[in-house]
Every structure is written in structure tokens, then in C-alpha cells.
Amino acid sequence: MSITSKTPTRPNQPVTLATYGLASDDRALVWLHDTQGYRVEGGKVQPGPARRGASVNLEGLAEGNYRIEWWDTRTGEVIATDSQPVRPLRHFGYGIGLQPPEFQGDIAARVIRQGVAWKGK
């Protein structure tokens, strides 16, 4: 897999959402981190609010249908799946609009074009 400079873009709130990613033409790994996912109160770490309704655009993928797996970063388990075609994104080019399920702190996605195997473990 060749790694390119493709990166996710963030079209909506919350503004505390930081996005990171690696992508090739037919797959991507995306990590969403809520910078207010945890806070210190009274000397103890407390979880911040759960995030609902976040969205991130992933641009630069080749045409096709893609499987999206949302991963809980603490358990290492897939918690939701989706599939979408690459299509024009309103004001953001051509790609996939990722919409994670509700999460607290952070969440990761693995995106791969259907019919292509993810090699490696």
C-alpha cells in the first residue's frame, strides 16, 4: 500500500474534533480524536461528553463502493459498519462522507473498496 498525502477534511462541528488519516487509492485508515474527550476535575480524569452527529469527508479515493468499519479504540472491536460509494461531496470535492456512530474520546475507521482484500494483520 502506498501512502499518499490524502487526508480527511472536517466539514462540521464539533470544532474539538481532530482528524488524522492515511490513504491510498482504494483504502484508508482514519482516526477521529475529540480533544475534549477527557478533562481533569478535582485531580481526577473525567470523560467528556459523547459526540453525536460528527462527520468527516474523505477525499481522493478511486471510484467504487467502499466498506467502512468503525472501531472502538479501547477494545479493538468493530462497533459499526457501513458502505458507501465515492460521490461528489457538497463543497468538498469527490469522496466519501464518513459519519461515525456516537463515540466518547476517539474512534477509528477502516475504509476499503469492496472486492479488494485488506492484506496484513
C-alpha positions in Angstrom: 0.0 0.0 0.0 1.5 3.3 -1.0 0.8 6.1 1.5 -0.1 9.5 0.0 -0.8 12.9 1.3 -4.6 12.4 1.2 -6.1 13.5 4.4 -9.6 13.7 5.8 -11.3 17.1 5.9 -13.7 18.2 8.6 -16.8 19.9 7.3 -18.8 20.3 10.5 -18.8 20.6 14.3 -17.7 19.9 16.9 -14.6 22.1 16.4 -12.8 20.0 19.1 -12.7 17.1 16.6 -9.1 16.4 15.3 -8.8 14.1 12.2 -5.9 12.1 11.1 -5.6 9.6 8.3 -3.5 7.5 5.8 -4.9 6.6 2.4 -4.1 5.1 -0.9 -6.4 5.0 -3.9 -8.6 2.1 -2.6 -8.3 2.2 1.2 -7.9 4.5 4.2 -7.3 4.4 7.9 -8.9 7.3 9.8 -8.7 8.4 13.4 -11.0 10.9 15.0 -9.9 12.4 18.3 -12.1 14.7 20.4 -9.7 17.0 22.1 -12.2 17.4 24.9 -12.8 13.7 25.3 -11.3 13.8 28.8 -10.7 16.5 31.4 -9.2 16.8 34.9 -11.6 17.8 37.6 -10.6 17.8 41.3 -7.4 16.0 40.4 -9.3 13.1 38.7 -9.6 12.3 35.0 -13.2 12.6 33.9 -14.7 11.6 30.5 -16.1 14.5 28.4 -19.4 14.4 26.5 -20.1 11.7 23.9 -20.0 13.0 20.3 -23.1 12.6 18.1 -23.6 13.8 14.6 -20.0 14.3 13.7 -18.9 14.0 10.1 -15.7 13.9 8.1 -15.1 13.9 4.4 -12.5 11.5 2.9 -11.4 12.7 -0.5 -9.2 11.2 -3.2 -10.4 7.6 -3.3 -10.9 5.8 -6.6 -14.4 5.4 -7.8 -16.3 2.4 -6.4 -18.2 1.2 -3.4 -16.5 1.1 0.0 -16.9 -0.8 3.2 -16.5 1.3 6.3 -15.7 -0.3 9.7 -15.9 1.8 12.8 -13.5 0.6 15.6 -13.7 1.1 19.3 -10.1 2.1 20.0 -10.2 0.8 23.6 -11.5 -2.7 22.9 -10.2 -3.1 19.3 -13.6 -4.3 18.2 -15.7 -3.3 15.2 -18.7 -1.4 16.6 -20.5 -0.4 13.4 -20.3 -0.9 9.6 -21.5 1.0 6.6 -21.0 1.0 2.9 -21.0 4.0 0.5 -19.9 4.8 -3.0 -17.5 7.6 -3.8 -19.6 10.6 -4.9 -19.4 14.4 -5.2 -19.4 16.0 -1.7 -21.1 19.2 -1.2 -18.3 21.9 -1.3 -15.7 19.3 -0.5 -14.7 17.6 -3.8 -15.3 13.9 -4.6 -15.1 11.2 -1.9 -17.0 9.6 1.0 -18.8 11.4 3.8 -17.9 9.5 6.9 -20.5 9.6 9.7 -19.2 7.9 12.9 -21.6 6.4 15.4 -21.8 8.1 18.8 -18.4 7.9 20.5 -16.5 9.3 23.5 -12.9 10.4 23.3 -11.9 8.8 19.9 -12.9 6.4 17.2 -11.2 4.8 14.2 -12.4 3.8 10.8 -11.0 1.3 8.2 -12.3 2.1 4.7 -11.7 -0.3 1.8 -13.1 -0.6 -1.7 -15.4 -3.6 -2.0 -13.8 -6.5 -3.8 -10.3 -5.6 -2.6 -8.6 -7.6 0.2 -7.0 -5.9 3.2 -3.6 -7.6 3.3 -1.7 -8.0 6.6 -2.9 -8.3 10.1 
